Every structure is written in structure tokens, then in C-alpha cells.
Amino acid sequence: MNGEARQPRGFTLIEVLIVVAVIGVMALAAGPAVSSLTGANARAAASEIAGAFRYLFDTAALRHQTCRMVLDMDAREWWAECTTASPGRRGQPVMGKDGVAEDDEKELARGFSDEADAEKRKFLARARFAEFKDRQVQKRKLKGSTAFEKIWTPRGRDPQTKGKAYVYFYPQGQADRAQIPVSDGGNVYTVVTQPLTGRARVVPGIPEVPR
């Protein structure tokens, strides 16, 4: 034989690093698609919102304030707000549920016409809210393509599909009965609140709206 058999050449360090980098890029690109297929983002967001609801229920009772969760369906964001002063006080403007000052209290009350409890309707018509800056309920944006679906609260006969929806928590140990569906890639998980206990649970799909 003219020489020894040629040994197979191994990969160089640079080649190995290139392969690892390519695999990493492909994994990052596939991540959102996989999350949409499995509904992981929707399930995680619903669980996070449910935890925030329970925390805000306790906060309203401990601070003796009315608090609310704001769900911005257009921006796909959510955050907490609490009252900053006693409603109905002289010199304070009347505030609508969108946070805009109104001059005509009768006109303002129409914005809460679907609220059955007259005392709650009167309170909400004059309450002033500011963002509650707490790490547990700080402003968050839904991940990826996750979005809010048809949100139902006591202030609407039909589910809400745009704008801001509000879920209220009262100092007497009560909360709105509400349903907040979160969807991603055809997967939907709904946060359902219990008005007397403040408990929030996550269920798959969108439950029937209470009548």
C-alpha cells in the first residue's frame, strides 16, 4: 500500500458553533408557533390574571378601597387601579368609567345603567381611580398573538369586544362576577370570578354568559 488509509476529518470548533447557532435561531423562530398551537401563552396569561384578581380582592378589603382591574382589549394590556379619594367630595370632578371628567351627573349615571345595585351605581358614577402600582398587579401586555376575547361584566348585557373592560373589587369583600376569555391560536381559556369569595378560576373555552 502506498500509505495509511485516510482518517475521516472531524468538525472544527467553528463549524460546531455555526451549527449550534443555526439550531438556536430555528428554535427561537418556532417558539411562538408552538405556543400558539398548544395555547401555552393563553393559559399562562389566564392564570396570571386569575392570580391578580385574587390579590386585588384581598387588597380592596385590607386597604378599605374600591379597586378595579382594567382590561384594554385594543392594546392587549391589563393593570390595576384603586380609588384615590372618597367619591362625591366637593370640588372633585365627576369621573366616567373611562376616566374622563363629566359635568352632568345624570348623564354620567347612564354609563352604569346596567349596574343593578343602586348604591354601587352611585359610587361608581363619582369614584376617582389611579393606577395601583404594585409588583403583583403592575401593567402587563399579553404575549405573542394572545388577545382578549368577548369579556363579560355586570355592566353590559352583551360581551364586550373592544375598548376597556373593568372588573371591580369592593372593600366589603365583594367582587364583580365576570368572565375574561384569553385566546391564542384558536385556544381559549376563560378567567371566571366568584363575587362573594373573590376566587378566580380558569376554565377552557368560553362559558355561557349569565343572564
C-alpha positions as CSV (number, residue, x, y, z in Angstrom):
1,M,0.0,0.0,0.0
2,N,1.2,3.5,-0.8
3,G,0.1,4.9,2.6
4,E,-2.2,4.5,5.5
5,A,-5.9,4.8,5.0
6,R,-7.1,8.4,5.2
7,Q,-8.8,9.1,8.6
8,P,-12.2,10.8,8.5
9,R,-12.0,14.5,9.2
10,G,-13.8,15.8,12.3
11,F,-15.7,19.0,12.8
12,T,-13.8,22.1,13.7
13,L,-14.9,24.2,16.6
14,I,-16.1,27.0,14.3
15,E,-18.3,24.6,12.4
16,V,-19.8,23.2,15.6
17,L,-20.6,26.8,16.8
18,I,-22.2,27.6,13.5
19,V,-24.5,24.5,13.7
20,V,-25.4,25.4,17.3
21,A,-26.2,29.0,16.3
22,V,-28.5,27.8,13.4
23,I,-30.3,25.4,15.7
24,G,-30.8,28.2,18.3
25,V,-32.3,30.6,15.7
26,M,-34.6,27.9,14.4
27,A,-35.8,27.2,17.9
28,L,-36.5,30.8,18.6
29,A,-38.5,31.2,15.4
30,A,-40.5,28.1,16.1
31,G,-41.2,29.0,19.7
32,P,-44.2,31.4,19.1
33,A,-45.7,29.0,16.6
34,V,-45.6,26.1,19.1
35,S,-47.0,28.3,21.9
36,S,-50.0,29.2,19.6
37,L,-50.6,25.6,18.7
38,T,-50.6,24.5,22.3
39,G,-52.3,27.6,23.8
40,A,-49.5,28.0,26.3
41,N,-49.5,31.8,26.2
42,A,-53.2,32.0,26.6
43,R,-53.2,29.5,29.5
44,A,-50.3,31.3,31.2
45,A,-52.0,34.7,30.8
46,A,-55.3,33.5,32.2
47,S,-53.6,32.0,35.2
48,E,-51.7,35.2,35.8
49,I,-54.9,37.3,35.6
50,A,-56.7,35.0,37.9
51,G,-53.9,35.4,40.5
52,A,-54.0,39.1,40.1
53,F,-57.8,39.1,40.7
54,R,-57.4,37.2,43.9
55,Y,-54.7,39.6,45.1
56,L,-56.8,42.7,44.2
57,F,-59.8,41.2,46.1
58,D,-57.7,41.0,49.2
59,T,-56.1,44.4,48.6
60,A,-59.5,46.1,48.4
61,A,-60.6,44.7,51.7
62,L,-57.3,45.4,53.5
63,R,-57.0,49.0,52.2
64,H,-60.7,49.7,52.5
65,Q,-60.8,51.0,49.0
66,T,-62.6,50.1,45.8
67,C,-60.2,48.7,43.2
68,R,-60.7,47.6,39.6
69,M,-58.8,45.6,37.0
70,V,-58.6,47.4,33.7
71,L,-58.5,45.1,30.6
72,D,-57.6,47.0,27.4
73,M,-58.8,44.8,24.6
74,D,-57.3,47.0,21.8
75,A,-53.8,47.4,23.3
76,R,-53.9,43.8,24.8
77,E,-52.8,45.1,28.2
78,W,-54.1,44.9,31.7
79,W,-53.4,46.7,35.0
80,A,-55.0,47.5,38.4
81,E,-56.4,50.8,39.7
82,C,-57.8,51.9,43.1
83,T,-59.7,54.8,44.3
84,T,-57.6,57.8,45.3
85,A,-60.2,59.7,47.5
86,S,-63.7,59.5,48.8
87,P,-66.3,59.9,45.9
88,G,-68.8,62.7,46.0
89,R,-66.5,65.1,47.8
90,R,-66.9,68.8,47.0
91,G,-64.6,70.2,44.4
92,Q,-63.8,66.9,42.8
93,P,-65.0,66.3,39.2
94,V,-67.4,63.5,38.4
95,M,-65.5,60.8,36.6
96,G,-66.8,58.4,34.0
97,K,-65.8,54.7,33.9
98,D,-63.3,55.6,31.1
99,G,-61.6,58.1,33.5
100,V,-62.9,61.2,31.7
101,A,-64.5,64.0,33.8
102,E,-68.1,64.7,33.2
103,D,-70.2,67.7,34.2
104,D,-73.7,66.2,34.2
105,E,-74.1,63.5,36.9
106,K,-77.3,62.2,35.4
107,E,-75.6,61.8,32.1
108,L,-72.7,60.0,33.8
109,A,-75.0,57.6,35.6
110,R,-76.3,56.3,32.3
111,G,-72.8,54.8,31.7
112,F,-73.6,52.5,34.6
113,S,-77.2,51.9,33.8
114,D,-76.7,48.1,33.7
115,E,-75.4,48.0,37.3
116,A,-78.4,46.6,39.3
117,D,-77.2,47.8,42.7
118,A,-78.2,51.4,43.1
119,E,-75.5,52.2,45.8
120,K,-72.8,50.7,43.6
121,R,-74.1,52.6,40.6
122,K,-74.0,55.9,42.6
123,F,-70.5,55.1,43.9
124,L,-69.0,54.2,40.6
125,A,-70.5,57.3,39.0
126,R,-68.4,59.5,41.2
127,A,-65.3,57.5,42.0
128,R,-61.8,58.6,41.0
129,F,-59.3,55.9,40.2
130,A,-55.5,55.9,39.7
131,E,-53.1,53.1,38.8
132,F,-52.3,50.9,41.7
133,K,-48.5,50.5,41.4
134,D,-47.8,47.1,42.9
135,R,-45.5,44.5,41.6
136,Q,-48.2,41.8,41.8
137,V,-50.6,43.7,39.5
138,Q,-48.4,46.1,37.5
139,K,-49.2,46.8,33.9
140,R,-48.6,43.8,31.6
141,K,-49.1,43.1,27.9
142,L,-50.3,39.8,26.6
143,K,-47.5,37.8,24.9
144,G,-47.3,36.9,21.2
145,S,-50.6,36.8,19.4
146,T,-52.6,36.3,22.7
147,A,-55.7,38.5,22.9
148,F,-58.8,39.2,24.9
149,E,-62.0,37.7,23.5
150,K,-65.6,38.5,24.5
151,I,-65.3,39.9,28.0
152,W,-68.5,39.9,30.1
153,T,-69.0,42.1,33.2
154,P,-72.2,43.1,35.1
155,R,-72.1,46.5,33.3
156,G,-73.1,45.1,29.9
157,R,-75.9,42.9,28.7
158,D,-73.7,41.5,25.9
159,P,-70.0,40.6,26.0
160,Q,-67.5,43.4,25.2
161,T,-65.3,43.1,22.1
162,K,-63.3,46.3,22.1
163,G,-62.2,49.2,24.3
164,K,-61.5,48.9,28.0
165,A,-63.4,46.5,30.3
166,Y,-63.5,46.8,34.1
167,V,-63.8,44.3,36.9
168,Y,-64.5,45.9,40.3
169,F,-63.4,44.8,43.8
170,Y,-65.1,46.3,46.8
171,P,-63.9,46.9,50.4
172,Q,-66.8,45.0,51.8
173,G,-65.3,41.8,50.5
174,Q,-67.2,41.6,47.2
175,A,-66.2,41.5,43.5
176,D,-67.9,41.7,40.1
177,R,-69.0,38.4,38.6
178,A,-67.1,38.4,35.4
179,Q,-65.7,36.3,32.5
180,I,-62.5,37.2,30.8
181,P,-61.6,34.9,27.9
182,V,-58.0,34.9,26.6
183,S,-57.2,33.3,23.2
184,D,-54.2,32.3,21.2
185,G,-54.1,30.3,18.0
186,G,-57.7,29.0,18.4
187,N,-57.1,28.0,22.1
188,V,-59.2,29.9,24.6
189,Y,-59.1,29.9,28.4
190,T,-61.5,32.0,30.5
191,V,-61.0,33.6,33.9
192,V,-64.2,33.3,35.9
193,T,-64.6,35.3,39.1
194,Q,-66.8,34.5,42.1
195,P,-68.4,37.7,43.6
196,L,-68.6,36.6,47.2
197,T,-65.3,34.9,47.7
198,G,-63.1,36.7,45.2
199,R,-61.9,33.4,43.9
200,A,-61.0,33.3,40.2
201,R,-60.6,30.0,38.3
202,V,-59.5,29.3,34.8
203,V,-61.7,27.1,32.6
204,P,-61.1,26.0,28.9
205,G,-63.3,27.6,26.3
206,I,-65.9,30.4,26.7
207,P,-68.7,29.7,29.2
208,E,-72.2,30.8,28.5
209,V,-72.9,34.4,29.6
210,P,-75.0,34.6,32.8
211,R,-78.5,36.0,32.3
